[in-house]
Amino acid sequence: MKKSLIAIFCLGILFTSCKNENEKESLSESETELTTEVEQKTKAENPSIVIDPISHATAVIKWGDLFIYTDPVGGAKVFEGKESPAILLITDIHGDHMDAKTLQALNLGNSKIIVPQAVKEQLPKEMSSRLTVMNNGDTQKFMGFSIKAIPMYNLPEAKDAMHTKGRGNGYVIEKDGERLYISGDTEDIPEMRDLKNIDIALVCMNLPYTMTVEDAADGVIAFAPKKVYPYHYRGKDGLADVAKFKELVNKGNKEIEVIQLDWYPEMK
């Protein structure tokens, strides 16, 4: 009888111990789920990449504690109150992307100014020492960022096209596993469709200079960025229908978030 009581007592301790361990495991799983939810919410409320539109192709991009300017034009006044850039990217030689007077007026300090060779040839010679040339296919690292120059051009390819292959750059910028694509003046080219793991994309659409809303949507659906910002959408006949772009993209892939910002405040 005494042995039976001891056995029952031991079984009771074992059962209680197993129960406590299971409760700890369940609690641990719950805590993990809660932590993940908090982290996701924090990241959504405090994104590491923030796009601040200036106008048309010009933007100030806040990435963590650093700032990137893309195609700064319009004079220094439009950048008043903005932080100086760590990196400045220029995509092409046209006046809506490259403006020597704006570059000379800005307080660029030690900013890295990245340009294709064609842009360097168009800018004043006294600026040459400030420029870092990247051409299609080049990759360089600056301040923790990896930057790759991506082709941008018109289809069908022709010598008299407004944007010929090899002259200008789109850019893929990467840091800490996040990837941002800036299309520059392009159409729905294979190099854009072949992009992988893009978190944020700035994609152009304006006739007759780049591509239609429909082609832009098809290209975006092909490479499926997590978020896409239509930009550079003023053409000869006014602004492209970015609402239609959003509709077409989400019809093809509802997981892609289309974000419409005000790129043309001067037109209000």
Phi and psi restraints in degrees (value plus and minus 20) as a CYANA .aco file:
   2 LYS   PHI     -83.3   -43.3
   2 LYS   PSI     -60.1   -20.1
   3 LYS   PHI     -84.3   -44.3
   3 LYS   PSI     -58.0   -18.0
   4 SER   PHI     -84.4   -44.4
   4 SER   PSI     -62.2   -22.2
   5 LEU   PHI     -83.7   -43.7
   5 LEU   PSI     -59.6   -19.6
   6 ILE   PHI     -84.3   -44.3
   6 ILE   PSI     -61.6   -21.6
   7 ALA   PHI     -82.9   -42.9
   7 ALA   PSI     -64.2   -24.2
   8 ILE   PHI     -82.4   -42.4
   8 ILE   PSI     -61.7   -21.7
   9 PHE   PHI     -81.9   -41.9
   9 PHE   PSI     -62.1   -22.1
  10 CYS   PHI     -85.5   -45.5
  10 CYS   PSI     -62.1   -22.1
  11 LEU   PHI     -81.8   -41.8
  11 LEU   PSI     -58.4   -18.4
  12 GLY   PHI     -82.4   -42.4
  12 GLY   PSI     -63.6   -23.6
  13 ILE   PHI     -83.2   -43.2
  13 ILE   PSI     -62.7   -22.7
  14 LEU   PHI     -82.8   -42.8
  14 LEU   PSI     -63.2   -23.2
  15 PHE   PHI     -82.9   -42.9
  15 PHE   PSI     -64.6   -24.6
  16 THR   PHI     -84.2   -44.2
  16 THR   PSI     -59.7   -19.7
  17 SER   PHI     -83.8   -43.8
  17 SER   PSI     -64.9   -24.9
  18 CYS   PHI     -82.7   -42.7
  18 CYS   PSI     -61.1   -21.1
  19 LYS   PHI     -81.9   -41.9
  19 LYS   PSI     -63.8   -23.8
  20 ASN   PHI     -83.9   -43.9
  20 ASN   PSI     -59.8   -19.8
  21 GLU   PHI     -84.5   -44.5
  21 GLU   PSI     -61.7   -21.7
  22 ASN   PHI     -83.3   -43.3
  22 ASN   PSI     -60.1   -20.1
  23 GLU   PHI     -84.1   -44.1
  23 GLU   PSI     -59.3   -19.3
  24 LYS   PHI     -83.7   -43.7
  24 LYS   PSI     -62.4   -22.4
  25 GLU   PHI     -83.3   -43.3
  25 GLU   PSI     -63.8   -23.8
  26 SER   PHI     -83.0   -43.0
  26 SER   PSI     -61.2   -21.2
  27 LEU   PHI     -84.8   -44.8
  27 LEU   PSI     -61.5   -21.5
  28 SER   PHI     -81.6   -41.6
  28 SER   PSI     -62.7   -22.7
  29 GLU   PHI     -83.2   -43.2
  29 GLU   PSI     -62.5   -22.5
  30 SER   PHI     -83.6   -43.6
  30 SER   PSI     -63.1   -23.1
  31 GLU   PHI     -82.8   -42.8
  31 GLU   PSI     -58.9   -18.9
  32 THR   PHI     -83.7   -43.7
  32 THR   PSI     -65.6   -25.6
  33 GLU   PHI     -81.4   -41.4
  33 GLU   PSI     -62.5   -22.5
  34 LEU   PHI     -84.7   -44.7
  34 LEU   PSI     -62.4   -22.4
  35 THR   PHI     -81.5   -41.5
  35 THR   PSI     -63.2   -23.2
  36 THR   PHI     -81.5   -41.5
  36 THR   PSI     -63.8   -23.8
  37 GLU   PHI     -81.6   -41.6
  37 GLU   PSI     -62.4   -22.4
  38 VAL   PHI     -84.1   -44.1
  38 VAL   PSI     -64.0   -24.0
  39 GLU   PHI     -81.9   -41.9
  39 GLU   PSI     -63.2   -23.2
  40 GLN   PHI     -84.1   -44.1
  40 GLN   PSI     -62.7   -22.7
  41 LYS   PHI     -85.0   -45.0
  41 LYS   PSI     -62.2   -22.2
  42 THR   PHI     -82.1   -42.1
  42 THR   PSI     -62.5   -22.5
  43 LYS   PHI     -85.6   -45.6
  43 LYS   PSI     -58.2   -18.2
  44 ALA   PHI     -86.7   -46.7
  44 ALA   PSI     -58.6   -18.6
  45 GLU   PHI     -99.1   -59.1
  45 GLU   PSI     -46.1    -6.1
  46 ASN   PHI    -149.4  -109.4
  46 ASN   PSI      49.0    89.0
  47 PRO   PHI     -84.3   -44.3
  47 PRO   PSI     127.8   167.8
  48 SER   PHI     -96.6   -56.6
  48 SER   PSI     -40.5    -0.5
  49 ILE   PHI    -139.8   -99.8
  49 ILE   PSI     102.6   142.6
  50 VAL   PHI    -144.5  -104.5
  50 VAL   PSI     105.7   145.7
  51 ILE   PHI    -115.3   -75.3
  51 ILE   PSI     101.6   141.6
  52 ASP   PHI    -134.0   -94.0
  52 ASP   PSI      82.3   122.3
  53 PRO   PHI     -91.4   -51.4
  53 PRO   PSI     116.7   156.7
  54 ILE   PHI    -121.2   -81.2
  54 ILE   PSI     -79.8   -39.8
  55 SER   PHI    -194.3  -154.3
  55 SER   PSI     113.0   153.0
  56 HIS   PHI      39.0    79.0
  56 HIS   PSI    -117.1   -77.1
  57 ALA   PHI    -123.9   -83.9
  57 ALA   PSI     -19.7    20.3
  58 THR   PHI    -118.4   -78.4
  58 THR   PSI     109.1   149.1
  59 ALA   PHI    -167.3  -127.3
  59 ALA   PSI     134.7   174.7
  60 VAL   PHI    -129.8   -89.8
  60 VAL   PSI     103.8   143.8
  61 ILE   PHI    -131.4   -91.4
  61 ILE   PSI      99.0   139.0
  62 LYS   PHI    -113.2   -73.2
  62 LYS   PSI     100.1   140.1
  63 TRP   PHI    -145.2  -105.2
  63 TRP   PSI      82.4   122.4
  64 GLY   PHI      44.2    84.2
  64 GLY   PSI    -142.8  -102.8
  65 ASP   PHI    -118.4   -78.4
  65 ASP   PSI     -19.9    20.1
  66 LEU   PHI    -129.2   -89.2
  66 LEU   PSI     142.2   182.2
  67 PHE   PHI    -145.2  -105.2
  67 PHE   PSI     121.8   161.8
  68 ILE   PHI    -143.7  -103.7
  68 ILE   PSI     110.8   150.8
  69 TYR   PHI    -121.6   -81.6
  69 TYR   PSI     118.1   158.1
  70 THR   PHI    -139.3   -99.3
  70 THR   PSI     107.5   147.5
  71 ASP   PHI      27.1    67.1
  71 ASP   PSI      41.2    81.2
  72 PRO   PHI     -93.0   -53.0
  72 PRO   PSI      95.9   135.9
  73 VAL   PHI    -156.7  -116.7
  73 VAL   PSI     150.5   190.5
  74 GLY   PHI      81.4   121.4
  74 GLY   PSI     -17.4    22.6
  75 GLY   PHI      67.4   107.4
  75 GLY   PSI     144.9   184.9
  76 ALA   PHI     -87.5   -47.5
  76 ALA   PSI     -45.6    -5.6
  77 LYS   PHI     -80.2   -40.2
  77 LYS   PSI     -57.7   -17.7
  78 VAL   PHI     -89.9   -49.9
  78 VAL   PSI     -31.7     8.3
  79 PHE   PHI    -125.2   -85.2
  79 PHE   PSI     -11.6    28.4
  80 GLU   PHI     -80.1   -40.1
  80 GLU   PSI     113.6   153.6
  81 GLY   PHI      65.3   105.3
  81 GLY   PSI     -24.5    15.5
  82 LYS   PHI    -112.4   -72.4
  82 LYS   PSI     126.6   166.6
  83 GLU   PHI     -87.7   -47.7
  83 GLU   PSI     128.9   168.9
  84 SER   PHI     -86.2   -46.2
  84 SER   PSI     126.2   166.2
  85 PRO   PHI    -101.0   -61.0
  85 PRO   PSI     123.4   163.4
  86 ALA   PHI     -97.2   -57.2
  86 ALA   PSI     -56.2   -16.2
  87 ILE   PHI    -153.7  -113.7
  87 ILE   PSI     120.0   160.0
  88 LEU   PHI    -146.8  -106.8
  88 LEU   PSI     106.5   146.5
  89 LEU   PHI    -133.6   -93.6
  89 LEU   PSI     112.8   152.8
  90 ILE   PHI    -140.5  -100.5
  90 ILE   PSI     113.2   153.2
  91 THR   PHI    -116.0   -76.0
  91 THR   PSI     -52.6   -12.6
  92 ASP   PHI    -177.5  -137.5
  92 ASP   PSI     154.7   194.7
  93 ILE   PHI    -105.6   -65.6
  93 ILE   PSI     -33.5     6.5
  94 HIS   PHI     -89.6   -49.6
  94 HIS   PSI     134.9   174.9
  95 GLY   PHI     -84.3   -44.3
  95 GLY   PSI     -38.1     1.9
  96 ASP   PHI    -107.4   -67.4
  96 ASP   PSI     -15.1    24.9
  97 HIS   PHI    -148.2  -108.2
  97 HIS   PSI     -52.0   -12.0
  98 MET   PHI    -148.7  -108.7
  98 MET   PSI     105.5   145.5
  99 ASP   PHI    -165.6  -125.6
  99 ASP   PSI      86.8   126.8
 100 ALA   PHI     -80.9   -40.9
 100 ALA   PSI     -58.5   -18.5
 101 LYS   PHI     -83.3   -43.3
 101 LYS   PSI     -59.6   -19.6
 102 THR   PHI     -85.3   -45.3
 102 THR   PSI     -64.6   -24.6
 103 LEU   PHI     -80.4   -40.4
 103 LEU   PSI     -61.9   -21.9
 104 GLN   PHI     -91.5   -51.5
 104 GLN   PSI     -45.8    -5.8
 105 ALA   PHI    -104.9   -64.9
 105 ALA   PSI     -42.5    -2.5
 106 LEU   PHI     -97.4   -57.4
 106 LEU   PSI     130.7   170.7
 107 ASN   PHI    -107.3   -67.3
 107 ASN   PSI      69.6   109.6
 108 LEU   PHI    -112.6   -72.6
 108 LEU   PSI     -34.6     5.4
 109 GLY   PHI      30.6    70.6
 109 GLY   PSI    -141.7  -101.7
 110 ASN   PHI    -119.6   -79.6
 110 ASN   PSI       3.7    43.7
 111 SER   PHI     -77.8   -37.8
 111 SER   PSI     120.7   160.7
 112 LYS   PHI    -101.7   -61.7
 112 LYS   PSI     100.0   140.0
 113 ILE   PHI    -125.7   -85.7
 113 ILE   PSI      90.3   130.3
 114 ILE   PHI    -124.0   -84.0
 114 ILE   PSI     107.0   147.0
 115 VAL   PHI    -162.0  -122.0
 115 VAL   PSI     134.4   174.4
 116 PRO   PHI     -95.2   -55.2
 116 PRO   PSI     142.7   182.7
 117 GLN   PHI     -76.9   -36.9
 117 GLN   PSI     -59.7   -19.7
 118 ALA   PHI     -81.2   -41.2
 118 ALA   PSI     -54.4   -14.4
 119 VAL   PHI     -90.4   -50.4
 119 VAL   PSI     -64.3   -24.3
 120 LYS   PHI     -75.8   -35.8
 120 LYS   PSI     -60.0   -20.0
 121 GLU   PHI     -87.9   -47.9
 121 GLU   PSI     -42.4    -2.4
 122 GLN   PHI    -111.8   -71.8
 122 GLN   PSI     -42.1    -2.1
 123 LEU   PHI    -102.5   -62.5
 123 LEU   PSI     136.8   176.8
 124 PRO   PHI     -76.4   -36.4
 124 PRO   PSI     123.3   163.3
 125 LYS   PHI     -79.8   -39.8
 125 LYS   PSI     -51.1   -11.1
 126 GLU   PHI     -87.4   -47.4
 126 GLU   PSI     -32.5     7.5
 127 MET   PHI    -111.9   -71.9
 127 MET   PSI     -30.1     9.9
 128 SER   PHI     -74.7   -34.7
 128 SER   PSI     -60.7   -20.7
 129 SER   PHI     -88.1   -48.1
 129 SER   PSI     -37.1     2.9
 130 ARG   PHI    -106.9   -66.9
 130 ARG   PSI     -31.7     8.3
 131 LEU   PHI    -117.2   -77.2
 131 LEU   PSI     122.1   162.1
 132 THR   PHI    -133.5   -93.5
 132 THR   PSI      97.0   137.0
 133 VAL   PHI    -105.4   -65.4
 133 VAL   PSI     109.3   149.3
 134 MET   PHI    -149.9  -109.9
 134 MET   PSI     113.7   153.7
 135 ASN   PHI    -136.7   -96.7
 135 ASN   PSI     150.7   190.7
 136 ASN   PHI     -67.2   -27.2
 136 ASN   PSI     106.2   146.2
 137 GLY   PHI      75.3   115.3
 137 GLY   PSI     -36.0     4.0
 138 ASP   PHI     -92.3   -52.3
 138 ASP   PSI     126.8   166.8
 139 THR   PHI    -151.5  -111.5
 139 THR   PSI     113.1   153.1
 140 GLN   PHI    -159.0  -119.0
 140 GLN   PSI     140.0   180.0
 141 LYS   PHI    -137.3   -97.3
 141 LYS   PSI     113.0   153.0
 142 PHE   PHI    -159.5  -119.5
 142 PHE   PSI     106.4   146.4
 143 MET   PHI      32.3    72.3
 143 MET   PSI      16.9    56.9
 144 GLY   PHI      68.0   108.0
 144 GLY   PSI     -24.8    15.2
 145 PHE   PHI    -118.6   -78.6
 145 PHE   PSI     121.6   161.6
 146 SER   PHI    -124.6   -84.6
 146 SER   PSI     106.0   146.0
 147 ILE   PHI    -142.0  -102.0
 147 ILE   PSI     107.4   147.4
 148 LYS   PHI    -138.0   -98.0
 148 LYS   PSI     113.7   153.7
 149 ALA   PHI    -105.4   -65.4
 149 ALA   PSI     105.3   145.3
 150 ILE   PHI    -131.4   -91.4
 150 ILE   PSI     120.5   160.5
 151 PRO   PHI     -78.1   -38.1
 151 PRO   PSI     131.5   171.5
 152 MET   PHI    -165.9  -125.9
 152 MET   PSI     107.6   147.6
 153 TYR   PHI    -187.3  -147.3
 153 TYR   PSI     147.2   187.2
 154 ASN   PHI    -106.2   -66.2
 154 ASN   PSI     133.1   173.1
 155 LEU   PHI    -139.3   -99.3
 155 LEU   PSI     121.5   161.5
 156 PRO   PHI     -89.4   -49.4
 156 PRO   PSI     134.1   174.1
 157 GLU   PHI     -85.5   -45.5
 157 GLU   PSI     115.1   155.1
 158 ALA   PHI    -174.4  -134.4
 158 ALA   PSI     131.3   171.3
 159 LYS   PHI     -84.9   -44.9
 159 LYS   PSI     -47.2    -7.2
 160 ASP   PHI    -119.2   -79.2
 160 ASP   PSI      -5.8    34.2
 161 ALA   PHI     -86.8   -46.8
 161 ALA   PSI     134.0   174.0
 162 MET   PHI     -86.1   -46.1
 162 MET   PSI     -48.5    -8.5
 163 HIS   PHI    -154.2  -114.2
 163 HIS   PSI      84.4   124.4
 164 THR   PHI    -111.4   -71.4
 164 THR   PSI     130.2   170.2
 165 LYS   PHI     -83.9   -43.9
 165 LYS   PSI     111.6   151.6
 166 GLY   PHI      79.5   119.5
 166 GLY   PSI     -35.5     4.5
 167 ARG   PHI    -101.4   -61.4
 167 ARG   PSI     -68.2   -28.2
 168 GLY   PHI    -129.5   -89.5
 168 GLY   PSI     151.0   191.0
 169 ASN   PHI    -143.4  -103.4
 169 ASN   PSI     115.5   155.5
 170 GLY   PHI    -108.6   -68.6
 170 GLY   PSI     152.5   192.5
 171 TYR   PHI    -159.7  -119.7
 171 TYR   PSI     120.2   160.2
 172 VAL   PHI    -132.5   -92.5
 172 VAL   PSI     100.4   140.4
 173 ILE   PHI    -131.0   -91.0
 173 ILE   PSI     114.4   154.4
 174 GLU   PHI    -154.1  -114.1
 174 GLU   PSI     117.7   157.7
 175 LYS   PHI    -175.7  -135.7
 175 LYS   PSI     114.9   154.9
 176 ASP   PHI      31.2    71.2
 176 ASP   PSI      18.8    58.8
 177 GLY   PHI      62.5   102.5
 177 GLY   PSI     -22.9    17.1
 178 GLU   PHI    -120.4   -80.4
 178 GLU   PSI     121.5   161.5
 179 ARG   PHI    -148.9  -108.9
 179 ARG   PSI     108.6   148.6
 180 LEU   PHI    -138.5   -98.5
 180 LEU   PSI     112.3   152.3
 181 TYR   PHI    -133.7   -93.7
 181 TYR   PSI     109.5   149.5
 182 ILE   PHI    -133.9   -93.9
 182 ILE   PSI      97.0   137.0
 183 SER   PHI     -93.7   -53.7
 183 SER   PSI     -51.0   -11.0
 184 GLY   PHI      44.5    84.5
 184 GLY   PSI    -183.3  -143.3
 185 ASP   PHI    -105.8   -65.8
 185 ASP   PSI      77.4   117.4
 186 THR   PHI    -159.3  -119.3
 186 THR   PSI     150.6   190.6
 187 GLU   PHI    -133.0   -93.0
 187 GLU   PSI    -190.2  -150.2
 188 ASP   PHI     -97.3   -57.3
 188 ASP   PSI      52.4    92.4
 189 ILE   PHI    -109.3   -69.3
 189 ILE   PSI     137.3   177.3
 190 PRO   PHI     -77.6   -37.6
 190 PRO   PSI     -56.3   -16.3
 191 GLU   PHI     -84.3   -44.3
 191 GLU   PSI     -49.8    -9.8
 192 MET   PHI     -96.6   -56.6
 192 MET   PSI     -64.5   -24.5
 193 ARG   PHI     -81.8   -41.8
 193 ARG   PSI     -47.9    -7.9
 194 ASP   PHI    -105.1   -65.1
 194 ASP   PSI     -21.7    18.3
 195 LEU   PHI     -82.9   -42.9
 195 LEU   PSI     127.4   167.4
 196 LYS   PHI    -146.6  -106.6
 196 LYS   PSI     127.1   167.1
 197 ASN   PHI      34.0    74.0
 197 ASN   PSI      26.3    66.3
 198 ILE   PHI    -109.8   -69.8
 198 ILE   PSI     105.9   145.9
 199 ASP   PHI    -103.1   -63.1
 199 ASP   PSI     -63.5   -23.5
 200 ILE   PHI    -154.5  -114.5
 200 ILE   PSI     115.3   155.3
 201 ALA   PHI    -149.6  -109.6
 201 ALA   PSI     114.4   154.4
 202 LEU   PHI    -123.3   -83.3
 202 LEU   PSI      95.4   135.4
 203 VAL   PHI    -144.0  -104.0
 203 VAL   PSI     110.1   150.1
 204 CYS   PHI    -103.4   -63.4
 204 CYS   PSI     141.5   181.5
 205 MET   PHI    -188.3  -148.3
 205 MET   PSI      81.3   121.3
 206 ASN   PHI    -180.6  -140.6
 206 ASN   PSI     111.2   151.2
 207 LEU   PHI    -115.2   -75.2
 207 LEU   PSI     125.4   165.4
 208 PRO   PHI    -114.9   -74.9
 208 PRO   PSI      -3.1    36.9
 209 TYR   PHI    -105.2   -65.2
 209 TYR   PSI     -59.7   -19.7
 210 THR   PHI    -144.2  -104.2
 210 THR   PSI    -130.7   -90.7
 211 MET   PHI    -148.8  -108.8
 211 MET   PSI     147.9   187.9
 212 THR   PHI     -95.2   -55.2
 212 THR   PSI     143.8   183.8
 213 VAL   PHI     -78.0   -38.0
 213 VAL   PSI     -61.4   -21.4
 214 GLU   PHI     -84.1   -44.1
 214 GLU   PSI     -64.8   -24.8
 215 ASP   PHI     -86.0   -46.0
 215 ASP   PSI     -59.1   -19.1
 216 ALA   PHI     -81.8   -41.8
 216 ALA   PSI     -63.0   -23.0
 217 ALA   PHI     -84.5   -44.5
 217 ALA   PSI     -62.7   -22.7
 218 ASP   PHI     -81.5   -41.5
 218 ASP   PSI     -62.7   -22.7
 219 GLY   PHI     -84.6   -44.6
 219 GLY   PSI     -61.7   -21.7
 220 VAL   PHI     -85.2   -45.2
 220 VAL   PSI     -62.4   -22.4
 221 ILE   PHI     -80.2   -40.2
 221 ILE   PSI     -54.9   -14.9
 222 ALA   PHI     -86.5   -46.5
 222 ALA   PSI     -63.4   -23.4
 223 PHE   PHI    -120.4   -80.4
 223 PHE   PSI     -26.9    13.1
 224 ALA   PHI      28.9    68.9
 224 ALA   PSI      43.6    83.6
 225 PRO   PHI     -89.3   -49.3
 225 PRO   PSI     138.8   178.8
 226 LYS   PHI     -87.1   -47.1
 226 LYS   PSI     -60.7   -20.7
 227 LYS   PHI    -153.4  -113.4
 227 LYS   PSI     122.0   162.0
 228 VAL   PHI    -151.4  -111.4
 228 VAL   PSI     115.4   155.4
 229 TYR   PHI    -131.7   -91.7
 229 TYR   PSI      91.6   131.6
 230 PRO   PHI     -86.2   -46.2
 230 PRO   PSI     111.0   151.0
 231 TYR   PHI    -163.6  -123.6
 231 TYR   PSI     155.5   195.5
 232 HIS   PHI      31.4    71.4
 232 HIS   PSI      34.5    74.5
 233 TYR   PHI    -140.5  -100.5
 233 TYR   PSI       6.3    46.3
 234 ARG   PHI    -118.1   -78.1
 234 ARG   PSI     103.1   143.1
 235 GLY   PHI    -140.9  -100.9
 235 GLY   PSI    -185.9  -145.9
 236 LYS   PHI     -84.5   -44.5
 236 LYS   PSI     -49.9    -9.9
 237 ASP   PHI    -124.2   -84.2
 237 ASP   PSI       6.1    46.1
 238 GLY   PHI      79.8   119.8
 238 GLY   PSI    -173.5  -133.5
 239 LEU   PHI    -107.8   -67.8
 239 LEU   PSI     121.8   161.8
 240 ALA   PHI     -89.2   -49.2
 240 ALA   PSI     139.2   179.2
 241 ASP   PHI    -102.7   -62.7
 241 ASP   PSI      65.6   105.6
 242 VAL   PHI     -91.8   -51.8
 242 VAL   PSI     -42.2    -2.2
 243 ALA   PHI     -86.7   -46.7
 243 ALA   PSI     -58.8   -18.8
 244 LYS   PHI     -86.9   -46.9
 244 LYS   PSI     -59.2   -19.2
 245 PHE   PHI     -76.6   -36.6
 245 PHE   PSI     -67.1   -27.1
 246 LYS   PHI     -80.1   -40.1
 246 LYS   PSI     -64.5   -24.5
 247 GLU   PHI     -80.5   -40.5
 247 GLU   PSI     -64.8   -24.8
 248 LEU   PHI     -87.5   -47.5
 248 LEU   PSI     -62.3   -22.3
 249 VAL   PHI     -81.9   -41.9
 249 VAL   PSI     -67.6   -27.6
 250 ASN   PHI     -93.6   -53.6
 250 ASN   PSI     -41.6    -1.6
 251 LYS   PHI     -88.9   -48.9
 251 LYS   PSI     -56.3   -16.3
 252 GLY   PHI    -103.3   -63.3
 252 GLY   PSI     -51.6   -11.6
 253 ASN   PHI    -177.7  -137.7
 253 ASN   PSI      80.9   120.9
 254 LYS   PHI     -91.6   -51.6
 254 LYS   PSI     -31.0     9.0
 255 GLU   PHI     -99.7   -59.7
 255 GLU   PSI     -37.7     2.3
 256 ILE   PHI     -99.9   -59.9
 256 ILE   PSI     104.8   144.8
 257 GLU   PHI    -108.3   -68.3
 257 GLU   PSI      99.2   139.2
 258 VAL   PHI    -118.0   -78.0
 258 VAL   PSI     100.6   140.6
 259 ILE   PHI    -134.0   -94.0
 259 ILE   PSI      99.4   139.4
 260 GLN   PHI    -123.2   -83.2
 260 GLN   PSI      96.5   136.5
 261 LEU   PHI    -128.3   -88.3
 261 LEU   PSI     149.2   189.2
 262 ASP   PHI    -110.5   -70.5
 262 ASP   PSI      76.1   116.1
 263 TRP   PHI    -110.3   -70.3
 263 TRP   PSI     -25.1    14.9
 264 TYR   PHI    -152.9  -112.9
 264 TYR   PSI      39.8    79.8
 265 PRO   PHI     -82.1   -42.1
 265 PRO   PSI     -47.1    -7.1
 266 GLU   PHI     -90.0   -50.0
 266 GLU   PSI     -34.1     5.9
 267 MET   PHI    -111.0   -71.0
 267 MET   PSI     -21.4    18.6
